[in-house]
């Protein structure tokens, strides 16, 4: 899948910030990337992590677009104001009342459902759509795909808190996504590091068992020697974090091959 394009026909993409009607009718920002041309395109709702409407996810949207997908990445923190990603992260992370200022699950589901509707309204939409997320975005992608009908594939990249709510409770995450396993209709791809803490290998085992018991279509890929955010080339670990966090290029490239193969299989016409 990687470097599979023909150099005689250069891949051209366009990307921009747009506004669209999110959950509750609120107008929110999103980053949209798509290949140029007239051919029908499968859609992807890309769900960023906490609180990461950042350059990395814009570049991820563009990477997916270069492989033939129309991508919308909603700014799940748009209602909280604006600034640089670092400024927004610091401000949201210091807010009292929940875990690091996370948006409520209901809001995320509504914004992503609205993003699905936006993709379906595009004249070049092929009729197929996936939802993809990493870290907290992976959890959200799974949650949305379990509650919102119409997705043809879901990719959870090391989403934590899938098998249980936070130990001390968090009003913004009232239900663990595993509780909705019976409602999941889209095929699921899971990407995990065996050195991760959240989700730990044991938590991934619990999730896999629930999927098996419910007869769901899924495939999990687990990587030794890596932990959280191992495809994120800007994730630079330090201190104790070296053991469970940070970019690992070899495993990252293999994971991208798995991701592109899964998308090509599930979103083909």
N, C-alpha and C positions, 0 to 999 in steps of 0.2 A: 504493500500500500504506500510505503514511503518512497518519495522520488519516482512515482509511477507516471507522472505526466509526460507528455510528448513535447520536447523542446521546440518542435516546429509550430506548435500551437500554444503560445504562452497563456498561462492562467492569469486572468485579470480579475481583481476583486475591487469592490467599492465598500467603504465603511463610513458610518456616520452616527452621531447622536441624534435620536429622534425622540418625540414624545408620543405617548399612546395612552388610551384610557385603561388604567390599571384597576385593581380591585376597588369596589365601591364607587366606581366612576371617577376616581382621582386621576388627574393627569400626571404621569410620572415619566422620567427619562429612561431610555434604554439605548444600548449600543447595538447597532445592526450591521451585519456584514454579509455580503452575498457576491457570488461570481457575476461578472457581466455576461450579457447574452440574453437569449430569449427562451431557452429550454426550461421545462418544468424542473423545479428544485424541491427536494425534501426539506423540511424545516427542522430546526433545533432550537429549543428553549434552553439557554445556558444559564445555570444558577450559580451565582458567585458565592464565595465563602464569607465569613464574618470579618469585618464589614467591608467586603472587598469589591466594590465597583471600581476596579483599579486597572492599571495598564496591563497587568498580566492577563486578566480576563478579556480585555479588548483584543490582545494579541491571540488569545485562545480562540476567540470568535473568528478572527481573520484566518487562523490556521484551519479551522473547520470549513470556512468558506472556500478556501483554496482547494479543498477536497470535494467540493460540489454541493455544499449545503447553504441554505439561507438561515442565518442565525440571529436570534434576538436575545440579548442579555439584559433583563430588566434591572434597574437600580432599585434594589429592595430597601434602600435607605433614603430614597429621594425625599420622603416626607420629613426627614430629620434635618434638612438643610444641606448646604453644599460647602465645598472647600477642596483642598487637595485630599487625595485618599488618606494620607497620613494624618492630616488634621481631623478629618471625619472619624477615622479609626480611634484617635485619642479621645475625641469628644464623646462618641457613642460608648466607648469602653469605660468611661467614667460615670455614665449615667446610673443612678440608683434604681432599684426596683426589679431588676431581672439579671440574667446571666450575660454580662458584657454588652448590654444594650441590644440584644437580639430582637429582630422583629417577631411579632406573634405568628405562630404557625398559620393561623387563619388568614392573616394578611398575605403571607407568602403564597399560600395556595391560591388565593384570589388573584394576585398579581400574575402568577404563572398561568392560571387558567385564562386570564385576559390576554397574555402573550400568545397562548395557543390560538385563541380566536383571531388575534392580529395576523399571525402567520397564515391561517386558513383564508383570510380575506385578501391575501396578496395574489395578484394575477398569475404569478409563476409557481404558486404552491402546487406540488405534485399530489397532495392528498395524504402524504406520510409525514409523521412528526415524531421526533425523539425529545426527551428531556435529559440533560446531562448536568451533573454538579460534582464539585469536589469539597471535601471536608464538611462543614455545616451545609454547604450547597448540595453535597451528595445525599445527606439525610433529607434535605428538603426535596430533592428530585424524586427520591423514593416515595416520600409522603405525598407529593402532588400526583405522581403516577398512580398511587393507590386510591386517591380520592376523586380524581378528575378523569372521566372517560375520554378516550380519543387519542391517547398516545400509543405509538406503535413500538416504542423501545424506551428503556430507561437505563442510564448508566450512573451508578453510585461509585464514586472514587473516594474510598476510605471515610465514608460518612459515619460519624460517631453518634451516640445516643439513639441508635436504631432499635436496640433490644430492650431498653429501659429508660424511663425519664431520669433527669438529673437526681442524684441521691438526696439533695436537700430541697428538691422541689423547685420548679420554675414555672410561673404562670404562662409564659410565652411558649412553653413546650409541654402542653398538658398530657399528651398521649404519645407513647413511643410508636414509631411507624410499624414495628412488627405486629402491633395489634390490628393493623389493617391488611395483613397478608392475604386474607381470603378475598379481599377486594382488588388485589393487584391483577390486572389483565395484560399488561405489557411485558414482554420478555425483558429480563433484568441481566445486565452485566455488572459484576462487582470487581473492583480492583483494590487490593489490600496489601499492606506491608506487614510481614510477620513480626517486626519489631515495634509495631505501633502500640500505643496505649489506649487510644480511643478512636476507632474500635480496636480492642485487643483481639488476638486470635481466638480466644475463648468466646468473645462476643460474636465474632464472625461465624463460629461453629453453631451458636444458638440460632442465628438468623438462617443459616443454611438448613438446619434441621426443620425450622418452621416452613421454609419454602418447599422442602421435600414432602413434608406431611400434607401441605396444601396442594400438592401436585402442580406447582408453578414452574414455568419455563425460566431457567436461569443458568448462568455460568459464572463461576467465581475463579479469579486468578490471584494467587497469593505469592508474594515475592520474599525470599529470604534475604536478610541483610539490609532491609530498608524499613522505614517506618512511615510516619505521616508526611504528606506533601512531597513525595519523592519524584513527582513529575514537575514540580514547581522550581524552575531554574533560578528563581530569586530567593528560594528558601535556604538560607545559610545558617546552619546550626551552630550553637556555641555551648560550651560547658557540657552539662549533663545531657543537653538536647541531642548531642551527637549520636546517642544510642537509639533514639526513636523518632528523629525528625530530620528532614532535609533532602536536598536534591541528589538523585543517583542516576546519572545519565544512561547507563546501560539498561537498567530496569525500566527507566522512563521510556526509552525508545521501544522496548518490547511491549510495554503497556499501550503505547500509542498504536502499534500495529494491531493489538487486540481490539482497541476501540474502533479503529477505522474498519476492520474486518466485520465487527459486529454491526456497525451502522450500515455498511454496504449490504449486508445480508438482510437486515430487518427493514430497511427503508427503500429497498429496490421496488420498482413498480410491479 
